[in-house]
Amino acid sequence: MKRTRLRGGPGWKWLRLAACVALVVAGFVSSARPQTPPESESFRISVDVDLVLLHATVRDRKGRFVTDLRKEDFQVYEDRASQSIRLFRQEDVPVTVGLVVDHSGSMGRKLRDVVDAARTFVQFSNPQDEMFVINFNDTVTAGLPEAIKFTNQSDELERAISNAATTGRTALYDAIAEALIRVRTGSRDKKVLLVISDGGDNASTRTLAQILAMAGESGTLVYTVGIFDEEDPDKNPGVLRRLARETGGEAFIPGRSEPLTSVCERIARDIRHQYTIGYTSTNQAQPGTYRAVKVTAAAEGRGKLSVRTRTGYIARDVPRSGTER
């Protein structure tokens, strides 16, 4: 068989040049193409030190969110000693959220409002949030089916809340404890609980002190919404306020003039307008002791700014590298 040999010449040179250009362009396009990270890794906080992480909301005198501050505008104190900020972010990141809903006997006629509020909360939350439901009365139960760990679908969350019976007493602390355990299994760095209850507890095996210690260790923000009538003998708004204040969340006791849906919209917006601040503690106090935290902010021309974050944490007995406090 006779082989045909391609001979060189002007045409062949142009052919080789065109092929080289095509290869170069292909390589450039390939390297320039954005590499999209997996969703579960897109919003991770990667650290190689044992950071204390704080989620801080900043507002001006009129109560408006202030979201354009720089790292240099903040000052962090632990037990009154100034700390150096090592991590600083301000962006709307998806979160893991636990909806903790009171289903005791007094909640029967209020449950429809709670379901509507949950739908509003989802509507104004980050679309990539992952959520779960914990229902409680005498006992604590998961609202979602066993096969569904988390969801951001409002219809699934509505069913998870409305399908539980409203009866019996109130195991508020046990429910929050279960939610704090479950929220840690979420894939988002930022963890939040939204607790809807009258604040009373008459059926738990855990105490408020234990719950506050658990929340402080996990760094979970707790928002609370008190739903009760003035004549309700089980109401305890003080517990709801303390849970929120010490974890960096906020407590809401809506009156008749403010619908529950508006409150949940405000909470969703608050979660999406926060700074993440991390520092490595210089505190030499004994591990296992409580350490008070305070954050301030000031910027030229911005007037007085208020900062809300958690009030402190209990130092770990054994520091764990690569994790947060």
N, C-alpha and C positions, 0 to 999 in steps of 0.2 A: 504494500500500500504506500502510495507516494504522499509524503507529508508536505503541507503547504506552509511556508515560512513567511512570517510577516517581516517585511523589510522596513528599515528606518527611512526617514524622509520628513519633509515639512509637515505632512498630515499626521504622521505618527507622533512627532514631537508635540503637536497641539493636542493630540488625544491623551498623551501621558500627562501634559500640563493640566488638562481639564480634570483628569482623574485625581490628581494630587489636590487640586483646589476643593473638589468634592469631599475628599477625606478630611481636609482641614476644617471645612465648614461643618461637617457632621460631628467632628469632635468638639468644636466650639459649642454647638447647639446642645450636645449631650451634657457638657460640663456646666452650661448656663441654666439648664432646666432645673427649677427649684425642686429640692428634695423634701417632700412633705413627710414629717415624722408621724408615726402612729398616733392616733388621737390620745391614747392613754399616756403618752410621753410628752405631748405638746406643751403641757403646763406644769411639768414637774419642777420642783426647786431642788437643784443639785448642789449639795454642800459637802465639804470634807472636814467640817468642824462641828462641834456640838453647839448649835445655835439655839438661842432663845428667840422664838418667832412671835411677833406681835402683829395683829391685824388692827389697823387704826383708822377710824373715821374722823375726818376733819371738817368742821363747819365754821362759817363766819358768824358775825353778830346777828344776821338775819336768818340763820339756820340753814343756809345754802351750803351744798357740798363744795369743798375746795379740793380740786384734783390736779392742780398744776404745780404743786410744791416740789422743791428739790430736796435731795438728801441733806444738804447743808442747812435747810430750814428747820430740821428736827433736832431735838435733844432728848436722849433717853437716860433715865436715872434708875438705878437699882439700889434699894436701901439708901437713897439720897446720893449715891456716888455716880458720877457721870460715866456713861458707857460709850464705846466707839461703835458706830453703826457699820456692820460688815455686809449686810444685804439690804437692798432697797428696791422696791418695785411699786408701780402704780398702774394697774391694768385690770380690766374686767376678766377675771379668770373663772372658769367653771369650778363648782364646789360640790362636795358630797353633803346632802341635806337630809336630816331626819325629821319628819313631821310627827310629833308626839301629841296624841289627841286624847283628851279626857272623855271617857264613855261611861262615867258613873251615872247614877239614876237622875241627878239634877240636870244632866246635859241633854235629855231627850228632845225637848222643844227647840234647842239651840243647834242641833246637829246640822240642819239644812244650811244655816248660816256658815257653819264651819266648812262644809263642803264647797260652798260658793267662794269662800275666802281662799281655800286651797287652790281652786281653779285660777283665781286672780294671781296668787303667788307664783304659780307656774308660768302664767302668761308674761309676767314682768321679770322672770328670772333668766339667767343665761341659758340659751337653748341646749348647751352641752352639760348642764348640771345633771347629776344623778341623785335620785331621791328614793326614800323608803318611808314606810309608815309604821309607827308603833301605837297601837290602841291599848287603853288600860281602863279598868274599873277595879274589881277585887283582884283580878289577874292581869297579866301583861301578855299581849299577843301581837304577832307580826301581821300587818294588814295585807301585804302583797302575797300572792300565791308563792309556795315554796320554790317554784321554778324561776321566779322573777326576783332577783336580789335588789335591783335598782331600776328605776324608770324615770323618764321625764314626760310621760304621756299623762295629760290631765284626766282622761277618762279612767285610766288604771288607778290613779291616785284617788279619784272620787269614789270608785268602788271599794278601794281598800279602807276608806274611812266610813262610808255609809253602810257597809255590810255588817259591821260589828254592832251588837246590841248595847243599848244604854241602860245599865242596871247596876245595882250594887254600890259598893263603897269606892274609895279612891286610893290607888297605890301609885302615887305620883313619883316618889323617889325611886321605886323599883323600875318604873317605866323609863325614867331618864337614864338610870344605870344601864339598862338593856340597850337603849339607843346609843349611849356613849361607847359601848362595846361594838355595836354593829357599825357605827359610823367609821370606825377605824379600818374596816375592811374595804372601804371605798377607794377608788383609784385616784381621787383628787386630793391634792395636798391640803387644801383649805376645807375645814370641817365646820358644819353649822347644825344646830338643833333649833327648831321652831316648836315651842311648847305652848299648847292651847289648853288652859285649865282654869279652875277657880283658885288654885294655889294650895288648897287644903290637902292633907294626907292623913288617912286613918286606916291604912291597910298594908303599908310597906314593911319589909324586913330591914331595909337600909335606912340610914339617917341622912339629914341634910348635909351634915359635915362630911360624910363619906362621898356624897354626890359632888360637892364642891371640890374635894380633893381629886376625884376622878376627872372632872372637867378641867381643872387646872393642869393636871399632868398631860392631858391629851391636847391642850391648846384649842379646844372646841369652843366656838362662839355659841352662846345660848341666848336666843331671843324668846321672850315670853309674852303671851297675850292672856290677860285675865278676863274671863267671861263669867260674870256672876251678877246676881241682884243684890241690892243693898241689904236685904233681909236674909240673904243666904248665910246660914250658920257655919258652913264649911269654908267660906272664902278666906284666903290668906294672901293678900296682895304683897305683903312684906317679903314672903318667900320668893315670889316671882321677881320682885325688884332685886333682891340679893343675888339670885341666880344670874340675872342679866348683868348686873353691875360688876360682879367679880370675874366674869368670863369675857367681858368686852362687848357683850351684846346690848340689847336695849329692852326695857319692859314697857308694855303698852296696856293701859287699862281703859279701853274705849268706852265713852259714854253713849247714851242713846242717840246723840246727834252725829256720831261718827260710825259709819258701818264697818263691820269687820273686814270687808273686802278692801276698804281704803287703808286700813292698818297693814294688811298683808302686802299690799302694793308698796307701801313705804318701807317695809322690811326688805323686800326684794331689791328695791333700789339702793338701800343702804349697803347691802352685801356687795353690790356691784360697784360701789364707789369708795373702796378702801385701799389703803396703803399696806404693803407687807414690809415689815422692818425686822431685821435680824441682827443680833449682837451676841458676842461671846462674853459671858459674865466674868468680871474680874473679882467677884465676891469670893472671899476666902472663908466665909461662914461655913459651919458644919453642914454637910449634906443631910438632906431630910428636913431642913428648916425652911420656913416660909420666907420668901424674898419679895418685898414690895416693889412694884414697877410703876413708873410715871413717865409719860411722854408729853412733851410740849412742842409747839410749833410757832414760828414767827417769821413773817416775810414783809419786806418793805411795801408800804401802801396797802396792806391787806387788813389792817385793823386787828382787833382782838380775835384770835382763833381758839376754838375749843377742840381738844383731841379726846376721843373716847377709845379706850383699849382695855384689855384685862388689867386688873389691879395688882396681880402678882402670880407667883407659882411656888411650888414646893420643889426644892432642888433634889435631883436624883441622887440616890446613894452611890450609884456606879455610873459615871458618865458613859454615854454610848456614842461613839464617833459616827457621824453621817446621819444623825437623827435630830429631831427637833424637840424642844421642851415645851 
